[in-house]
Amino acid sequence: MHQLFIANKNYSSWSMRPWVLMRQAGIAFEEVMVPFDDFEPASPFKQKVLALNPVGKVPVLVDGSGAVWDSLAIAETLAERFPEKRLWPADPVARARARSICAEMHADFSSLRSHCPMNIEASLPEIGAIVWRDKPGLRADVARIQAMWEGLLQEHGGPMLFGEFSIADAYYAPVCMRLRTYALPVSDTVRAYMDRVTALPAVAEWIADALAEQRFVIEDEPYRQGR
């Protein structure tokens, strides 16, 4: 069976992507939690993850053939190993588009990621209002995401970005969490899509686990001294 090494569900957006993908697609795996700590080279987190991959980051997918790290590499590996799950859209044009927007998420939207780190447990509309006012890069990131989602939902008829659930929806699920936590302004169409993603069984399970874990990491919440 596959093992998926992840970090805190409240904070780890990159861990969320393959976890949600596998759970929603019905791919069996063993979850291995490696909680975040101070990230120093000798810390338990770094030592555990460095034993699995040379970059010392999660997520990591492990089975008898070795380890795959990086969420996009994991998604591609799963699509290759489980073609019957149709993790990418079946249509070649849609499939290419889905790969493109996942790569865009992987490489871009740095302002959203840095100013609105994922924190499922928190409700931070006041921080969202400040960064929305002061960070034009954040506003540009959200505008691009909104245009992308609205266009794809119109083109493919929903309920997910390419009609049925795919890697693309798993990849943007953490974005839904960020938009919700910081109450960033979005259209009704985007908010309805966020609600559908949040209601997916795998996403709902991840959220429930995140709310239950109660692991506070000060590096991820500089605006709070404790929980």
N, C-alpha and C positions, 0 to 999 in steps of 0.2 A: 504493500500500500504506500501511496505517496505520503510524505510528511511535509507540512507547510510550516516553516518557522516564521513567526510574526512577532511584532512588539505590541505595546499597549493599544487596545482597541479604541480608546478614547482619542488618542493622538495620531496614530500611525496610518496616515492616508495611503501610503504605498502598500502597507500590509493589507489594507481593506480591499484593494482591487482584486488580487487573485483569490482571496478568501471568499469574497462575494461571488466571483465568477464560478469557482468550483462548487460552492454550496448551492447556488441557484441552478447550475447545470446538472447537479446530481452526480458529481465526480467525487468518489470517496477519498478522504484524506484524514490523516491524524494532525491535529493542530498542536504545535509546540510553541508555547509562549515564552519569549525572552524579554522580560520587562526592561524598559529604558532605565538607565541610571545616569551617572555623570559623564559617560562617553569617553572617559580617559582610557588610554591604551591598555592599562592593566585592569580595567573594570570588568565585572562579570559579564556585562552585555557584550563588550568588545571581544573578550576572550572566547565566549561561546560562539559568536557569529564569525569571527576570524578563523575558527576551526572549520567553518563550512565554506567560506568564500574569501578571496583575498582583499575585498574592499570593506569587509566588516559591517555590512548593512543588511537589513531585512527589507523585503521578504526573500526567503530562500526555499525552493522546492527541491526535495531530496527523495530519490528512490534508488533502486538497485543499480541504476546506470550512472549515478553521480548526482551532482548538485547543479541547479539552474538558479541564478540570482538575477535581480532586476525584474520588476513587475511586467514590463512589456515582453521580455524574453520568456518569462514564465507563461504569459498568455499565448504567445506563439507556439511554445512547446506543447501546451495543452491542446491547442487547436490541431496540431499535427498528430498528437497521440490519440485524440478522441474525435475523429472526423464526424462520427455519427451524432455528436452533440451540436454540430453546426454553430460553433462559437462565433465565427465570422458570418456575415450575411452570405447567402448562397449566390446572389447575383455578383458577377465579377466587378462591375462598375461600383456597386454599393460596397463590396468588400474592400476595394482599393480606397474608397472614401473613408470607410471605417478605420482602416489602418492609418490613414493620413491624420484623422482627428485624434486618434490615440497617440500618435507620435507628436502631434502638436501639444497635447496635454503633457506629455513626457518632457518636452523640451522648453515649453513656453509658460506663460501665465505666472511669471516669477513674482509679480507684484501681489497678486491674489494669494499665492502661497506664503510669501514672507509677511504680509500685513494681516492676513486672516488665517493663521494656522488652524488645522482641524482640531476642534475641541467639542465633541458631541455633547458632553455633559453640561456645558456652559450655555448661558444665554447672554450675549454680549452686544445688544443693539447700540448701546452708547459708544462702544469702541468702533463698531461698524460705521456709525454716523461720522465719527471723527476722521477715520481713514478714508471714507468715501469723499469727505469734504477736501482733505488735504493731499490725497494721492491720485494724481491724474492717471498714473499707470494702472491702478486698481480699477478705475472707471473704464479704462480702455479694455482691460482684460474681461470685465463683466459684459461689456457691450459686444465683444467678439463672441463670447460664450453664448450670450442670448441670441445673437443673430444666427449662430451655428445651430443651436437647438431648434429654434423656431423654423428655420429652413428645412432641416431634416424631418421634423415632425410633420410639416406640411407636405413634403415630398413623399414620405413613406406612410403617412396616415396614422402614425402612432400605433400602440400606446408608447412604445419605446422609440429610440432615435431611428432605428432601421426597421421598424415594424415590430418584430419580435425581439426579445432580450438577446443581447450580444455582448461581446467584449467591450464595445463602446460604452454601453450603459454601466457596466462594472467599473470602467475606467473613470467615468464622470460621477459616480456615486459619491466620492468624497467631496467633489465640488458642491453637490447638493447639500452636504452637511455644512460646508463653510457658508454658503449663501444663507442657510437657515440660522446658524449660530449667530452670525453678525447682522442678520436682518437687512441684507443688502437689497436695494430696490430692483425688482425684476418684473417682467410682464405677467399677466394672468396665465398666458400659455406656458411660460417657463415655470411658474409656480405650480401649475397643475402637473407638469412633468415631474417636478421635484416630489410632489406628493405621491405620484405613482411609483417612483423609484424608492421612496422611503417605505412604501407599503409592500415592496417585494419581500417575500419570506426571508431570503438571505440577508437583506439589508435590515429588516426589522430585528432579526436575530443578532446581527452585529451591534446594532444600537442598544439592544437590551443588555448585551454583554458589556458594552462600554459603560453604560450607566451603573452596572453592578460592580465593576472592578475596583473603583475607589483608589487608584494609584495616582498620586499627585507628583508631577514632574515640574519643578520650578522653572526649568529652562523653557518649557513649553507654555508656561503661564506667568510671564514676568509681571503681569498686572495684578497677580494675586500672591499672597504669602502662604496660603494653605487652603485646604478645603474643609 
